[in-house]
């Protein structure tokens, strides 16, 4: 296995027109590791995944995957790169009119010339890896939330990718399903020798399985380190986020005038008021 990192992000900036989303992002995703990207909604986590996958192009800076600058690839090069990536979307995003079996087989049928007999064996292998070989004939509507997420994970590893990206893989799961999905992310990463990037709000579950964490706020990396580094961080924002404290840099109250003074004032008549 190469000693070079699988994903390298350097001085990355991205904006929609004049609205800055990412500013000076630097990240390294080593081969064979599970790395988490954490932060509040709207801080740029999912945008970072889209830049890695080539859906967006940087305003400046670079995103390199397997030694290639993603934003410099032509259509054919980007297509080949994406075939080596797996994606688990939030809430699974299964094809609702396809069975569990067909959801996992879809990429194999679309992107390979493998015979049906081999696809059959590979689909059962992928489903067995996530504990759902016996559910292959079920439709997505017949699955629980945790089962649907596991089928989506089987689909993400269908083409044996070098990188899997997870967008909020724990959202909406009960504690048992959440723990199962977390263990699967770790076990599949190690068994397949791949790299994983996990975008998540679930701090405690993520700290059990990841090798390294990047914390983002307002489009910047504000902290990084191992799980133990993050648990012991004295950075106010990180400490508040990790331990779920109501008081800290993120205030409960939206900025407003003095409460007592505002209560004493007469309310302004709304526009269009008439007596």
VENKA-V689338 format. One record per backbone hydrogen bond with DSSP energy under -0.5 kcal/mol. NH is the residue of the N-H (numbers start at 1). CO is the residue of the C=O. If there is no record, write none. Layout:
nh=NH co=CO
nh=NH co=CO
//
This chain:
nh=6 co=29
nh=7 co=29
nh=8 co=64
nh=9 co=27
nh=10 co=62
nh=12 co=25
nh=13 co=60
nh=14 co=22
nh=16 co=19
nh=17 co=15
nh=19 co=16
nh=20 co=18
nh=21 co=14
nh=22 co=14
nh=23 co=219
nh=25 co=12
nh=27 co=9
nh=29 co=7
nh=30 co=28
nh=33 co=30
nh=35 co=33
nh=35 co=196
nh=36 co=212
nh=37 co=198
nh=38 co=214
nh=40 co=216
nh=43 co=40
nh=48 co=44
nh=49 co=45
nh=50 co=46
nh=51 co=47
nh=52 co=48
nh=53 co=49
nh=54 co=51
nh=55 co=50
nh=56 co=50
nh=59 co=13
nh=60 co=13
nh=62 co=10
nh=64 co=8
nh=65 co=68
nh=66 co=6
nh=68 co=65
nh=70 co=63
nh=70 co=68
nh=72 co=69
nh=73 co=70
nh=78 co=74
nh=79 co=75
nh=80 co=76
nh=81 co=77
nh=82 co=78
nh=83 co=79
nh=84 co=81
nh=85 co=82
nh=86 co=163
nh=88 co=165
nh=89 co=87
nh=91 co=168
nh=92 co=89
nh=93 co=91
nh=96 co=94
nh=98 co=95
nh=100 co=138
nh=101 co=136
nh=103 co=99
nh=104 co=100
nh=105 co=101
nh=106 co=102
nh=109 co=105
nh=110 co=106
nh=111 co=107
nh=112 co=108
nh=118 co=115
nh=119 co=115
nh=120 co=116
nh=121 co=117
nh=122 co=118
nh=123 co=119
nh=124 co=120
nh=125 co=121
nh=126 co=122
nh=127 co=123
nh=128 co=124
nh=129 co=125
nh=130 co=126
nh=130 co=127
nh=131 co=128
nh=132 co=127
nh=135 co=132
nh=136 co=133
nh=138 co=135
nh=140 co=98
nh=142 co=139
nh=143 co=140
nh=148 co=144
nh=149 co=145
nh=150 co=146
nh=151 co=147
nh=152 co=148
nh=153 co=149
nh=154 co=150
nh=155 co=151
nh=156 co=152
nh=157 co=153
nh=158 co=155
nh=160 co=157
nh=162 co=84
nh=163 co=84
nh=164 co=195
nh=165 co=86
nh=166 co=197
nh=167 co=88
nh=167 co=165
nh=168 co=166
nh=168 co=199
nh=171 co=168
nh=173 co=170
nh=178 co=174
nh=179 co=175
nh=180 co=176
nh=181 co=177
nh=182 co=178
nh=183 co=179
nh=184 co=180
nh=185 co=181
nh=186 co=182
nh=187 co=183
nh=188 co=184
nh=189 co=185
nh=190 co=186
nh=191 co=187
nh=192 co=188
nh=193 co=189
nh=194 co=189
nh=195 co=162
nh=196 co=33
nh=197 co=164
nh=198 co=35
nh=199 co=166
nh=199 co=197
nh=200 co=37
nh=200 co=198
nh=203 co=201
nh=206 co=202
nh=207 co=203
nh=208 co=204
nh=208 co=205
nh=209 co=205
nh=209 co=206
nh=210 co=206
nh=211 co=34
nh=212 co=34
nh=213 co=225
nh=214 co=36
nh=215 co=223
nh=216 co=38
nh=216 co=214
nh=217 co=220
nh=219 co=43
nh=220 co=217
nh=222 co=215
nh=222 co=220
nh=223 co=215
nh=225 co=213
nh=230 co=226
nh=231 co=227
nh=232 co=228
nh=233 co=230
nh=239 co=235
nh=240 co=236
nh=241 co=237
nh=242 co=238
nh=243 co=239
nh=244 co=240
nh=245 co=240
nh=251 co=249
nh=262 co=258
nh=263 co=259
nh=264 co=260
nh=265 co=261
nh=273 co=270
//
